Amino acid sequence: SDFASCGSPRPKQAARPPTPLAQSMPIELEAPFWGFMGAAFALVFSNMGAAYGTGKSGIGISTLGVGQPELIMKSIVPVVMAGVLGIYGLIIAVIISNEVTTVEEKAPSYTTFKAFAHFGGGLACGLSGLAAGMAIGIVGETLTQASAAQPKLFVGMVLILIFAEALGLYGLIVGLILSAKASS
């Protein structure tokens, strides 16, 4: 404006070289934190569900085994199904943690969008595994003893356990979908 008032033309500014997109984008330092938290939550909550389901079912099986030890192996189904929940969390945790990066070729490659997608996928899998483990534990404890007293209840117990396990499977599926969404 000083030059304009005295009638002189504005001095030409030196042209700046175009900045690459990588240099103009801020690096999102907190993004890997959220991604890793999603992986941790998937593993931790699924394993909490697996541990609860195994522990509660184990109480019922051991109580049953005192009076009828020949039925222990038949009643081990809830423990196996609870253990699978931990595997669901492990699968999602490995997938998520392998996709978390910070900078590739001097460009931020892991965005907040990817991080929150991984965080949501980890929570979906982990909390579903926790809920499924609680259901498996409660059913496993009571119905192993009940099916020992009335063998016709065994098929019903297995069906209830399958539906409880499906809750964890739904979380795994949502976790996979959100992880794939983050990669696209």
C-alpha positions in Angstrom: 0.0 0.0 0.0 2.9 2.4 0.6 4.1 1.9 -3.0 0.6 2.5 -4.3 0.3 5.8 -2.7 3.4 7.1 -4.3 2.5 5.8 -7.7 5.2 3.2 -7.9 4.4 -0.2 -9.1 4.5 -3.0 -6.5 7.8 -4.9 -6.4 7.4 -8.4 -7.9 7.7 -11.1 -5.3 9.9 -14.1 -6.1 7.7 -17.0 -7.1 7.7 -19.7 -4.4 8.2 -23.2 -5.6 5.0 -25.2 -5.1 5.0 -27.1 -1.9 4.3 -30.7 -2.0 1.0 -31.8 -0.5 3.0 -33.7 2.2 4.6 -30.6 3.4 1.4 -28.6 3.5 -0.5 -31.3 5.5 -0.1 -31.3 9.3 1.2 -34.6 10.6 -1.5 -36.0 12.8 0.6 -37.2 15.8 -2.3 -38.5 17.8 -3.7 -40.7 15.0 -1.4 -43.8 15.7 -2.5 -43.6 19.4 -6.1 -44.1 18.4 -5.3 -46.9 16.0 -3.2 -48.7 18.6 -5.9 -48.2 21.3 -8.4 -49.9 18.9 -6.0 -52.9 18.6 -5.5 -53.0 22.3 -9.2 -52.8 23.1 -10.0 -55.5 20.7 -7.5 -57.9 22.3 -8.1 -56.9 25.9 -11.9 -56.9 26.0 -12.2 -60.1 23.9 -9.8 -61.8 26.3 -11.7 -60.5 29.3 -14.8 -62.1 27.8 -12.9 -65.3 27.0 -11.5 -65.4 30.6 -14.9 -64.8 32.2 -16.6 -67.4 30.0 -13.8 -70.0 30.7 -13.8 -69.3 34.4 -17.5 -69.4 34.9 -17.9 -72.5 32.8 -15.0 -74.1 34.6 -16.8 -73.6 37.9 -19.9 -75.5 36.6 -17.8 -78.2 35.0 -15.7 -78.8 38.2 -18.9 -78.9 40.3 -20.3 -81.4 37.9 -17.1 -83.4 37.9 -17.3 -84.1 41.6 -20.4 -86.2 41.2 -20.1 -87.4 37.6 -16.5 -87.2 36.3 -17.3 -89.1 33.1 -19.3 -86.0 31.9 -16.4 -83.5 32.1 -15.3 -83.9 28.5 -18.8 -83.7 27.2 -19.3 -80.5 29.1 -16.1 -78.8 27.9 -18.0 -77.1 24.9 -18.5 -73.7 26.7 -14.8 -73.5 27.5 -13.8 -74.1 23.9 -16.4 -71.5 22.7 -15.2 -68.9 25.2 -11.6 -69.5 24.0 -12.5 -68.7 20.4 -13.5 -65.2 21.5 -9.9 -64.4 22.4 -8.9 -65.4 18.9 -11.4 -63.0 17.4 -9.7 -60.1 19.4 -6.3 -61.3 18.4 -7.2 -61.3 14.7 -8.5 -57.7 14.8 -5.6 -56.5 16.9 -3.0 -57.9 14.4 -4.8 -56.5 11.4 -5.1 -53.1 13.0 -1.6 -52.9 14.3 -0.1 -53.9 11.0 -1.9 -51.0 9.3 -0.9 -48.3 11.8 2.0 -46.2 10.3 3.2 -42.7 11.0 5.1 -41.3 8.0 5.9 -43.0 4.7 8.0 -41.2 2.0 8.0 -38.0 4.1 4.2 -37.9 4.0 1.7 -38.6 6.8 0.0 -41.8 5.7 -2.1 -42.6 8.8 -4.9 -40.2 9.1 -7.4 -39.5 11.8 -10.1 -41.1 9.7 -8.1 -44.4 9.5 -7.3 -44.1 13.2 -10.9 -43.7 14.3 -12.1 -46.4 11.9 -9.6 -48.8 13.6 -10.5 -47.6 17.0 -14.2 -48.2 16.3 -13.4 -51.6 14.8 -11.4 -52.6 17.8 -14.1 -51.5 20.3 -16.8 -53.3 18.3 -14.9 -56.5 18.3 -13.6 -56.2 21.9 -16.9 -55.3 23.6 -18.8 -57.9 21.5 -16.3 -60.5 22.7 -16.8 -59.3 26.3 -20.6 -59.6 26.1 -20.4 -63.0 24.4 -18.0 -64.2 27.0 -20.3 -63.2 29.8 -23.2 -64.9 28.1 -21.2 -68.1 27.5 -20.0 -68.1 31.1 -23.4 -67.8 32.6 -24.9 -70.4 30.3 -21.9 -72.7 30.6 -22.0 -72.7 34.4 -25.6 -73.4 34.8 -26.4 -75.6 31.9 -23.5 -78.0 32.2 -24.8 -78.9 35.6 -28.4 -79.0 34.4 -27.6 -81.1 31.4 -25.9 -83.6 33.7 -29.1 -84.0 35.6 -31.2 -84.0 32.4 -29.3 -85.1 29.3 -32.0 -83.8 27.0 -30.8 -80.2 27.9 -27.4 -80.7 26.2 -28.7 -79.8 22.7 -30.4 -76.8 24.0 -27.2 -75.7 25.8 -25.2 -76.0 22.6 -27.7 -73.9 20.7 -27.7 -71.2 23.4 -23.9 -71.2 23.3 -23.9 -70.9 19.5 -26.1 -67.8 19.7 -24.0 -66.3 22.4 -20.8 -67.0 20.3 -22.5 -65.3 17.4 -22.4 -62.0 19.3 -18.6 -62.1 19.3 -18.6 -63.1 15.6 -20.7 -60.0 14.8 -18.1 -57.9 16.5 -15.4 -59.6 14.5 -17.2 -58.9 11.2 -17.8 -55.2 12.0 -14.2 -54.9 13.0 -13.1 -56.4 9.7 -15.4 -54.1 7.8 -14.2 -51.0 9.6 -10.6 -52.0 9.1 -11.2 -52.5 5.4 -12.9 -49.2 5.2 -9.8 -47.5 6.7 -7.6 -49.1 4.1 -9.7 -48.0 1.1 
